[in-house]
Structures are given as C-alpha cells and as structure tokens.
Amino acid sequence: MSWLWRLLAALSIAVLIGLWAYQDNGYVLLGRGHTTVEMSLTLFILLLLLAFVTFYVLLRMLLGSLHIPRQLQDWRRRRREGRAARNSRRGLLELARGNWSRAERHLLRHAEQGEMPLLNYLAAARAAQKQNAPDRRDHYLAQAHRAAGDDSFAVELTQAELQIAQGQNEQALATLVHLQNDHPHHPQVLYLLTGIYVELQSWGDIKALLPALRKHRVYPREALARLEKTVELHLLRIAAAGGKAEALAGAWEHVSRPLRQDVDLLHCYGAWLIELGEHERAEKVLRDALRRQWHDRLVALYGRLETKEAQKTLATAEGWLKGRENNAALLLALGRLARHCELWGKARAYLEASIGHRADALACRELGELLEQMGEKEAAADCFRDGLRLLRAPDAAACCEQALQSLANSKASE
C-alpha cells in the first residue's frame, strides 16, 4: 500500500505545480555580453531539473566504473565458491554412497576455494582410509591441520578414529592422550581412549578413567557396570598371578564396595586365595558373603577350604543346613569338609546325600576317592564310572575365565 500513497502524493504535487504554472508562467531572462535568452519560468525549471538528472546519472556511471574491478573480483570469487560448494556436495554424496575414489576426487577439487576446506580434507582422509591409503590419509590430515589453525581438536579426533579403524592402536593412543590433556572431559575422547585401553589390556588405566566415564555418562549404566566388573576381575587375576597373597588382598581392598558383593568377583577372589594357600582369609570372605546372600557357587568353594581349625569350619557349614537339607552343593561341601576332618562316615553320608539329590561328576569323584581311601575298591570303581558318564564340572579357574569371557562378549556386542 505504501507505493499507492506515494503515487497519489506525486500526482497531487504535479497537479498543484500545473495549476500554479497555468495561472502564471513567469518570466526568466538570461544574458551574457550581447547574448540574451528569455523563456518562461516553467520551462526554465524543467530544463534545470533535466540538467540535474543528467548530471546525476553521469556522475553515478562514473563512480560505478571505479568499482568495476572490485565487482568483477567479487563475481569471480562467488563463482569459485559456488563451484567449490558443488564439488563438496558431490564429494560428500559419493562418500555416503561408498564411492571412495570419486568422493576423494570431488572433495579435493577446489577445496581451498570453499567456505570450509577443513571439512573437505577430513572427508577426503576418510575416503583415502577406505581405499587403504594411509599415506594419502595422513597427507590430507596434515592439510586439515593447516586449515584448522589453532583449533585442531576435530582434526585430531578424526585422526584417532581413523588410526583405530586401521588397527594403529599405539599411534591412536598417543593422539588420544594428547587430546585428553587438552580436553579431559570430552565424552568421545574418553570413549575412544577406553576402547584403546581395552584392546591393549591396560586395566589399570581403565580403572583410572572410571570416575570420568561415570561422571560424564560416556557409557550407559549397565555397560559401565560390566566394564567396571571386567576391569576388577582382570586386576584381581593379575595380582593373583604374581603369587603374593598380600598383593591380591590389596587389589581386593581397592574394589568398590558394591562390587565386593558380586558373586563372580567373590568366587574368583576366594578361589585365588585358596590357590595361594590363604585358606583362613578365604574362609572369612566366603563366610561373610554367604551370610549376606546365599549362592551355591560360593558354598561349593567353601567346601574346598583346608583351614587349620577344620572342625570349626565344618561346624559353620553345618549351621547352614537348616532349611537347606536338600541342597546338593551344600551337602557336597560338607562331605569335603568332613573328609578333611577325617570323619569318614559323616563325609560318606554327606556325599551320598548330595549325589542322591543331584548326580554330579565332582561328587562322584569325591565319594570314589573316599571309598578307595576306606578300602572299598569295588564301590569306589562304581563311583568313578558313574562320574565318567556325567559331564565334567568346571573348576574355579574355569568359572572365572567363563565370567571374564561372558563380560568380554557382552562388551563386544555393544
């Protein structure tokens, strides 16, 4: 509507000027020397306006000609940028389609003339990686570093991801450690660094990262719990492999309180204590754990104890019989403990009761050895034959290995 009001205003002014000129044309006399020019005032005003418009147009043309070089330069720049943008779009599309060679070619064409050459070089590095060309990849990453200037975080993060994909774990570790020093709380840096440490089996370094992983929610809660459990199991195994019970106990003290209630960790810790001859310490750990929560694996391990106060250990286990008279694992443990106390009759009764409730190769072997020790060769042979027909039960070390493998498989499946 504004143009309509302007048109009406212009027409009104023109009408008023026309009426004014009609009433009185006026008179203008111009003279110079012996030359004089006379005309009406209206014509003089029109000629004056025409001269002004002509002068204005010529002046604008003159001034515009001075800007022609810059305008031509801007036009060329826009043309180059448009061409670079088209090649970038084409390169990214080819990269998404899996045409690595064509993607690399389009991404590099006029890359320096585009708005974001950094993105072109990073994408070209990925394309070169897919073609198994690490030299070209590193060259493009170097160009990306140059294009990024002082802010090279994206370049180094991409470099670490490509190195990991190529299996260059040591180089990726160096890159990620440098990134962590500059960005200690970045979730993707923490995630990649954890994956590298898992590949290198650097469990102590992973444990040092666990607080940051938990604080910044790098992993889902369940995945982080499995990772922490895997780390603690490996650290306990490393401590046990050293052959020093104090080192193993020290590693257990550094396990978080909630994980000390985990059955797998308790079973492995108890089994390794027994292997190192720390039966008294293992008895206390297993007794406390079984009072908090009952588990057949733990009570089966309790039956392997050879404490100095064997009678007291047996009495403790017999106190768990109330309400569990038909528990085959408890009966087997009681049979083993009674045998260690040289209570042959009680041991035989417990072992036979265990087999009666659940046929088990391990119980058959224990009973066969007991009967052989008691001189009943034929009965012992029958027990051994029965045990051979049953599947062999995994021992404590195998159970620990199974727990570690299960956790590793669940980690790899994420």
LUMNUPA-645851 format. One record per residue (C-alpha): residue in three letters; x negated, y negated, z negated. Coordinates in steps of 0.02 Angstrom, whole numbers, plus 32768, in hexadecimal, padded with zeros to 4 digits. Layout:
BEGIN
ALAXYZ/...
This chain:
BEGIN
MET800080008000/SER7F6E7F887FE4/TRP7F4C7F7980A0/LEU80007F4780BD/TRP7FF47EBA8040/ARG7F527E80808E/LEU7FA27E80813C/LEU80367E1B80FD/ALA7FC17D9E80A9/ALA7F5A7D8A814A/LEU7FF77D7081B1/SER80377CEF8135/ILE7F947C8E813D/ALA7F947C9481FB/VAL80467C518202/LEU801C7BC4818B/ILE7F827B9381F1/GLY7FE87B998291/LEU806E7B298248/TRP7FEB7AB18208/ALA7F947AAA82B2/TYR80397A92830E/GLN806979FB82A7/ASP7FBF79A782BF/ASN7F3579EB8332/GLY7EB7796F82EF/TYR7E2679258352/VAL7D6B79498350/LEU7CE978E183AD/LEU7C36791E83BA/GLY7BB178AE8405/ARG7AF578B28421/GLY7A9F782E8489/HIS7B0A78068522/THR7B6978AF8513/THR7C0C78BE84B8/VAL7C80795284A0/GLU7D2F79418461/MET7DAC79C98434/SER7E3979EE83BF/LEU7E167A1A830B/THR7E697AC48321/LEU7DF87AF483B3/PHE7D607AB68354/ILE7D8C7B2582BF/LEU7DA77BBC8330/LEU7CFF7BA08387/LEU7CAB7B8C82DF/LEU7CF57C3182A1/LEU7CC07C888342/ALA7C0F7C47832F/PHE7C097C83827B/VAL7C467D3182A8/THR7BCA7D3D8338/PHE7B3A7D0682C8/TYR7B707D828241/VAL7B777E1482BB/LEU7ACD7DEA8305/LEU7A827DD98258/ARG7AC87E828223/MET7A847ED482C0/LEU79D97E8A829F/LEU79D77EC281EB/GLY7A187F6F821A/SER798B7F868296/LEU790F7F6E820A/HIS795A800881B0/ILE795A80798249/PRO78B480D1821D/ARG78F080F9816D/GLN799A813181AC/LEU7947819F822D/GLN78D781E881A6/ASP796F820C8137/TRP79C7825E81C8/ARG793282CF81E8/ARG792782F9812E/ARG79DE83268125/ARG79CA839081C0/ARG793683ED8174/GLU7992840680CF/GLY7A2C84478128/ARG79C284C0818B/ALA796984F980ED/ALA7A0F850F8092/ARG7A53857A811F/ASN79B885E9811B/SER79C385F8805E/ARG7A79862E8066/ARG7A5086AB80EF/GLY79BC86EF808F/LEU7A2187067FEF/LEU7AAB875C8051/GLU7A2E87D380A1/LEU79E287F47FF6/ALA7A8E88237FB2/ARG7AA888968048/GLY7A0388EE802A/ASN79AE88B080C8/TRP790B88888070/SER78A0885B8107/ARG792087E48153/ALA7943879980A9/GLU788B8775808D/ARG787C87258139/HIS791286B28124/LEU78E786828072/LEU7838864A80A0/ARG786C85EB813C/HIS787185318110/ALA7869855D8055/GLU780384C3802B/GLN78838453807E/GLY791684958017/GLU795C844B7F79/MET792284DD7F0B/PRO788885317F55/LEU786E85887EAD/LEU790A85F47EC7/ASN78D386207F78/TYR7829865D7F3D/LEU787286C17EAD/ALA78EE87167F21/ALA786487357FA0/ALA77FB87867F17/ARG788C87FD7EF2/ALA789B88267FAB/ALA77E0884A7FB6/GLN77ED88B87F1A/LYS7875891F7F6E/GLN77FF89398002/ASN777689767F8C/ALA770788E27FB5/PRO76BF88A97F0D/ASP763E88377F5F/ARG76C287D27FB9/ARG772D87D47F1D/ASP76A2878A7EB4/HIS768087087F3C/TYR773486CF7F3A/LEU773486CA7E7C/ALA7699865B7E82/GLN76F385E67EF9/ALA778985E87E84/HIS771585B77DF4/ARG76D985247E5B/ALA778A84F17E87/ALA77C585017DD3/GLY7741848C7D8E/ASP773F84887CD0/ASP77E084EC7CBA/SER77A9859A7CF1/PHE781786017C7C/ALA788886437D06/VAL77F086727D70/GLU779A86D37CE5/LEU783B872A7CB2/THR785787617D66/GLN77A187977D70/ALA77B688047CD5/GLU785588547D18/LEU7800887C7DBE/GLN776788C27D66/ILE77D589327CFC/ALA7832896F7D97/GLN778A89957DE8/GLY775089F67D4F/GLN76C889787D23/ASN76EC89807C68/GLU764789387C2B/GLN765388A17C9E/ALA770A88897C70/LEU76DD88937BB7/ALA765C88097BCB/THR76DB879C7C26/LEU776387BB7BA4/VAL76F1879B7B10/HIS76C386F37B5D/LEU777C86CD7B77/GLN77A686FF7AC4/ASN772386877A81/ASP777A85F87ADD/HIS782D86377AC9/PRO783086A87A2F/HIS78EF86B17A25/HIS792086C97ADB/PRO799087657AE5/GLN795587A17B90/VAL789E87937B5D/LEU78C187F77AC0/TYR792488787B22/LEU789B88937BA4/LEU781388947B20/THR786F891A7ABD/GLY788089857B59/ILE77C589777B7B/TYR779B89A87AC8/VAL780E8A407AD7/GLU77B58A747B77/LEU770C8A5E7B22/GLN774D8AB27A82/SER77148A1D7A1B/TRP778F8A3C798E/GLY773F89C57912/ASP77518934798B/ILE7808896079A7/LYS7827896178EC/ALA77DB88B278E1/LEU7859887A7966/LEU78F288C67911/PRO791F882A78A8/ALA791D87BD7944/LEU797E883E79A8/ARG7A028843791F/LYS7A0A87867906/HIS7A1C875B79BD/ARG7A8D87F179E6/VAL7A1F88307A72/TYR7A6D88DE7A65/PRO7B1D89147A35/ARG7B2A8947797F/GLU7B328A0379A3/ALA7A9F89FD7A1C/LEU7A36899979A1/ALA7A5D8A177917/ARG7A248AA77987/LEU79868A4879B5/GLU795D8A257900/LYS79798ADB78D2/THR790A8B147962/VAL78808A9E792B/GLU78858AD97877/LEU78848B9178AA/HIS77EA8B767916/LEU77908B137890/LEU77B48B9C7810/ARG77748C207889/ILE76D58BBD78A9/ALA76B98BAB77ED/ALA76D78C6677D3/ALA76608C927860/GLY75D68C3A7800/GLY75E08CC3777C/LYS75EA8C4A76E9/ALA76838C52767B/GLU76698BA27638/ALA766C8B5A76E7/LEU770E8BB77709/ALA775A8B797665/GLY77218AC8768E/ALA77758AD37739/TRP78158B0E76E3/GLU78118A79766D/HIS78138A057703/VAL78B08A567749/SER794889E7772F/ARG79BC8A1976A2/PRO7A518A477712/LEU79E48AB8777E/ARG79A58B1476E5/GLN7A538B5E76DA/ASP7A4A8BA1778D/VAL7A4D8C5F7791/ASP79D38C6F7823/LEU79528BFF77CF/LEU79698C557727/HIS79578D007775/CYS78BA8CD277D6/TYR786C8C7A7741/GLY78908D0D76CE/ALA784F8D8B774D/TRP77AC8D2B7766/LEU77958D1A76AA/ILE77A68DD77699/GLU772A8DF37726/LEU76AE8D8376C9/GLY76C98DE57628/GLU77288D5B75CE/HIS77B28DCE758F/GLU77D78D6C74F0/ARG77EB8CC9754E/ALA78558D1E75D2/GLU78C28D6C754A/LYS78EA8CC274FF/VAL79118C7575A8/LEU79838D0575DC/ARG79D78D117531/ASP7A028C597530/ALA7A408C6075E3/LEU7AAF8CF975C2/ARG7AFC8CA4752C/ARG7B2E8C107598/GLN7B6A8C76762E/TRP7B738D2E7650/HIS7B258D7276EF/ASP7AFC8E26771B/ARG7A5A8DF67771/LEU7A188DA476D5/VAL7A498E337662/ALA79F88EAE76DC/LEU79588E4876CF/TYR79698E487612/GLY795F8F057619/ARG78AF8EFA7662/LEU78698EA475C7/GLU77E08EF87563/THR77D78E8674CD/LYS77738EA97430/GLU78138EB073CB/ALA78698F2C743D/GLN78E98F6173BA/LYS79228EAD73A3/THR79308E95745F/LEU799A8F33746B/ALA7A088EFA73DC/THR7A248E537432/ALA7A5B8EAB74D1/GLU7ACB8F217472/GLY7B238E8B7428/TRP7B608E6174D7/LEU7BBA8F0974E8/LYS7C5A8ECB7496/GLY7CD58EB17521/ARG7C578EEF75A2/GLU7C558FA8757D/ASN7C6E8FD17636/ASN7BEC8F58767B/ALA7B738FC376DE/ALA7AE98F3F76E2/LEU7AED8F2A7625/LEU7AEE8FE67608/LEU7A578FF9767C/ALA79FB8F6F761E/LEU7A248FC37578/GLY79E4906A75BB/ARG7940901A75EF/LEU792B8FC17548/ALA7954905F74E6/ARG78D690BF754D/HIS7852903B7527/CYS787D9055746D/GLU786691117488/LEU791B91317459/TRP792F91BB74D9/GLY79DF91F274AE/LYS7A26914374A9/ALA79CC91167549/ARG7A1491B1759F/ALA7AC491887564/TYR7ABA90D575A1/LEU7A729107764B/GLU7AF2918F7668/ALA7B7D91167638/SER7B38909676B3/ILE7B3591157741/GLY7BE2914E7711/HIS7C28909F7727/ARG7BC3907477C2/ALA7B4E90E77820/ASP7AAA908A7838/ALA7A0490C6787D/LEU79A3906677F9/ALA7A0790B5776B/CYS79EF916177B8/ARG7934914477C0/GLU792E910A770B/LEU799291A176D1/GLY79289217773B/GLU788791D376F0/LEU78D191E27641/LEU79099295765D/GLU785F92C076A6/GLN780E9273760D/MET788192DD75A0/GLY784D937B75FE/GLU78F29397765C/LYS78A393AB7708/GLU793A93ED7766/ALA79B093687724/ALA792C92E5774D/ALA791E932777FF/ASP79DB931B7813/CYS79D7926577DC/PHE794C923D7855/ARG79AD928E78E4/ASP7A48922A78B5/GLY79E1918B78B5/LEU799B91AF7963/ARG7A4B91BA79A7/LEU7A71910C7967/LEU7A34906B79B0/ARG7998902A795F/ALA79BF8F9378F1/PRO79528EF97910/ASP78D58ED17889/ALA78C28E287835/ALA78448DE478B1/ALA78B38E177942/CYS79478DC178EF/CYS78E28D2178E0/GLU78AB8D2F7996/GLN795F8D4B79C7/ALA79958CAF7968/LEU790E8C4779BD/GLN793B8C8B7A69/SER79F38C687A4C/LEU79CE8BB57A1D/ALA795A8BA07AB2/ASN79DF8BE37B29/SER7A638B6D7AE3/LYS79E88ADC7AF6/ALA79C08B0A7BA9/SER7A778B197BD8/GLU7A9B8A627BAB/
